[in-house]
Amino acid sequence: MQEFTIKQTILDYRSKEAFKTLRTNIEFSGEDTKVIFLTSTTPNEGKSTVSFELAQSFAQNGMKTLLIDADLRKYKSSNKKVVTVGKKGKVKYGLTHYLSGKTTFENALCVSDVDNFYMIFAGPVPPNPSELLGNDRFKNMIEASRKMFDIVIVDTPPIGSVIDAAVVSKFCDGGILVIGCGDISYRYARKSKEQLELAGCKILGCVLNKVNFSSNSYYGKYYGKYYGKYYGKYYGNYSNEDN
């Protein structure tokens, strides 16, 4: 088993709470929801970051977690260092090595320096990503992961660009669509949702990412005023109660 070190990111309080809420919502979606995939409509909406932070949230909550980077189209060359969020150093084997029969599942698996957090990196770009993700080796890997881990999160390519997410969805219990705030239109997001539904995917929900909460933005003004008023009132009353 390979090893890697997490590049810790510093999240603000609002972001931490958002990932905790997302994690909790997934946990309450049913005990049979163990393998989930994340996708987006277009590149750069933040699905890989959301996948990584969500996986880390599960791991920090005491659940043995596996994050699979199944976005097999985004790396330049098999000779270059695999670059992805959350990694330091070089990993020799990735998902494409396993799917093409060049290594075993155990050799492709990486353990991090964060308790309960495991990962399989994508590896070099193959000439046939969709075919590899739809083969029996990927199916067998998911089935083995179900037995080894409490939760499995699969990061897939944008559904608006390629078919890979729909292929992966056949082996998962549900999916989450990540939408970058202001990045795409409502119509484009709805089309992505319809594509997943046509593939028979159970959609657990959507994540609105990259929201501007600065004081002069729409969301900052609305939610700052709402939550400030609500929680200020709530905790003010709470502090006056007898313990």
C-alpha positions in Angstrom: 0.0 0.0 0.0 1.3 3.4 -1.0 1.5 6.4 1.4 0.8 10.1 0.9 0.6 13.3 3.0 -2.4 15.6 3.1 -1.8 19.2 2.3 -4.1 20.7 5.0 -6.3 23.5 3.9 -7.6 26.1 6.3 -11.4 26.5 6.0 -13.4 29.2 7.6 -16.1 28.4 10.0 -18.9 28.7 7.4 -17.2 26.3 5.1 -16.5 23.7 7.8 -20.1 23.8 8.9 -21.2 23.5 5.3 -19.2 20.2 4.8 -20.5 18.9 8.2 -24.0 19.6 7.0 -23.4 17.9 3.6 -21.9 14.9 5.4 -24.9 14.6 7.8 -27.4 14.8 4.9 -25.6 12.0 3.2 -25.6 9.9 6.4 -29.4 10.5 6.7 -30.0 9.5 3.1 -30.1 5.8 4.1 -27.9 3.1 5.4 -27.6 1.6 1.9 -26.0 4.8 0.6 -22.4 3.8 0.9 -20.8 4.6 -2.5 -21.5 8.1 -3.9 -20.1 10.0 -6.8 -19.7 13.7 -7.4 -19.8 15.4 -10.7 -20.4 18.9 -12.2 -21.6 20.3 -15.5 -18.4 22.0 -16.6 -14.7 22.0 -15.4 -13.6 24.4 -12.7 -16.9 24.3 -10.7 -14.9 22.9 -7.7 -16.1 19.3 -7.6 -12.7 17.8 -6.8 -12.2 20.2 -3.9 -15.7 19.4 -2.6 -15.0 15.7 -3.0 -11.7 15.9 -1.1 -13.1 18.1 1.8 -16.2 15.9 2.1 -14.0 12.8 2.3 -11.9 14.4 4.9 -15.0 15.3 6.9 -16.1 11.7 6.9 -12.7 10.5 8.0 -12.4 13.1 10.8 -15.8 11.9 12.0 -14.4 8.4 12.6 -15.5 6.7 9.4 -13.1 4.7 7.3 -13.2 6.6 4.1 -12.0 6.0 0.5 -11.8 8.8 -2.1 -11.4 7.6 -5.7 -10.2 10.1 -8.3 -12.0 8.7 -11.3 -11.5 11.9 -13.4 -9.1 10.1 -15.8 -8.9 12.8 -18.4 -7.2 15.7 -16.6 -3.5 14.6 -16.3 -0.9 15.4 -19.0 1.5 12.5 -19.0 2.3 9.2 -17.3 5.8 10.4 -16.8 4.9 13.5 -14.8 4.0 13.7 -11.2 0.3 13.1 -10.5 -1.0 16.4 -9.3 -4.3 16.6 -7.3 -5.7 18.4 -4.3 -4.5 17.1 -1.0 -1.3 15.3 -2.0 2.4 15.7 -1.4 5.1 13.6 -3.1 4.8 11.0 -5.9 2.4 8.1 -6.1 3.6 5.3 -8.4 0.3 3.5 -9.2 -3.1 5.0 -9.9 -6.6 4.0 -11.0 -5.7 3.6 -14.6 -2.9 1.2 -13.7 -5.4 -1.0 -11.9 -8.1 -0.8 -14.5 -5.7 -1.7 -17.3 -4.4 -4.7 -15.3 -1.0 -3.4 -14.6 -1.3 -3.6 -10.8 -3.6 -4.8 -8.0 -6.2 -2.9 -6.1 -4.0 -3.2 -3.0 -1.0 -1.6 -4.8 -3.1 1.2 -6.1 -4.6 2.0 -2.7 -2.9 4.9 -0.8 -3.1 5.6 3.0 -2.8 9.1 4.2 -1.3 10.6 7.4 -4.9 11.5 8.4 -6.7 8.8 10.3 -9.3 6.8 8.3 -8.5 8.6 5.0 -7.5 6.5 2.0 -7.3 7.4 -1.6 -6.8 6.1 -5.1 -5.3 8.7 -7.4 -6.3 8.8 -11.1 -2.9 8.1 -12.7 -1.9 8.7 -16.3 -4.5 9.6 -19.0 -5.6 6.4 -20.8 -6.9 6.5 -24.5 -10.2 5.0 -23.4 -11.4 6.4 -20.0 -15.1 5.5 -20.4 -14.4 1.9 -21.4 -12.0 1.5 -18.5 -14.5 2.9 -16.0 -17.2 0.6 -17.4 -15.3 -2.7 -17.2 -15.5 -5.4 -14.6 -12.3 -4.4 -12.8 -13.9 -1.1 -11.8 -17.1 -2.9 -10.7 -15.0 -5.4 -8.7 -13.0 -2.6 -7.1 -16.2 -0.9 -5.9 -17.6 -4.1 -4.5 -14.3 -4.8 -2.6 -14.3 -1.2 -1.3 -17.9 -1.6 0.1 -16.5 -4.3 2.3 -13.4 -2.5 3.4 -14.7 1.0 4.0 -17.6 2.8 5.7 -18.0 5.3 2.9 -16.6 5.6 -0.7 -16.6 8.9 -2.6 -15.9 8.9 -6.3 -14.8 12.1 -8.1 -15.9 11.9 -11.7 -15.5 14.2 -14.8 -18.1 16.8 -15.6 -21.3 15.3 -16.9 -21.8 18.2 -19.3 -18.5 17.3 -21.1 -18.2 13.5 -21.2 -20.2 10.4 -20.4 -17.9 9.0 -17.6 -20.0 10.1 -14.7 -23.0 8.3 -16.1 -20.9 5.2 -16.6 -19.6 5.3 -13.0 -23.2 5.9 -11.6 -24.1 2.3 -12.4 -21.9 1.1 -9.6 -22.8 3.8 -7.1 -25.7 4.3 -4.6 -26.3 7.9 -5.5 -24.7 11.1 -6.9 -24.2 14.7 -6.1 -24.1 17.5 -8.7 -21.7 20.4 -7.8 -22.8 23.7 -9.3 -20.4 26.7 -9.3 -22.3 29.8 -8.4 -22.5 32.1 -11.4 -20.5 29.6 -13.6 -23.4 28.0 -15.5 -27.0 28.8 -16.3 -30.0 27.2 -14.7 -30.9 25.5 -18.0 -27.4 23.9 -18.3 -27.6 22.6 -14.7 -31.0 21.2 -15.3 -29.8 19.4 -18.5 -27.0 17.8 -16.4 -29.5 16.6 -13.9 -31.6 15.1 -16.7 -28.6 13.3 -18.1 -28.0 11.7 -14.8 -31.6 10.7 -14.4 -31.6 9.1 -17.9 -28.7 7.0 -16.8 -30.8 5.7 -13.9 -28.8 7.6 -11.3 -30.3 8.4 -7.9 -29.5 12.0 -7.3 -28.9 12.8 -3.6 -28.8 16.5 -4.1 -26.8 19.5 -5.4 -24.0 21.5 -3.8 -23.9 25.3 -4.6 -20.2 26.0 -4.6 -18.1 29.2 -4.9 -20.7 31.4 -3.2 -19.5 34.9 -2.4 -20.4 35.6 1.2 -18.6 39.0 1.4 -20.6 41.7 3.2 -21.4 43.5 0.0 -22.6 40.5 -2.0 -26.2 39.3 -2.4 -25.6 36.2 -0.3 -23.5 38.0 2.2 -26.2 40.6 2.8 -29.1 38.1 2.9 -27.6 35.3 5.0 -25.5 37.6 7.2 -28.6 39.5 8.2 -30.8 36.3 8.5 -28.4 34.2 10.5 -27.1 37.0 12.5 -30.6 37.9 13.6 -31.6 34.2 14.2 -28.6 32.9 16.0 -28.1 36.1 18.0 -31.6 35.8 19.3 -31.3 32.0 19.9 -28.0 32.1 21.8 -29.1 35.1 23.7 -32.0 33.2 25.1 -30.0 30.1 25.6 -27.4 31.9 27.7 -30.2 33.0 30.1 -31.5 29.5 30.6 -30.7 27.4 33.6 -28.2 24.6 32.9 
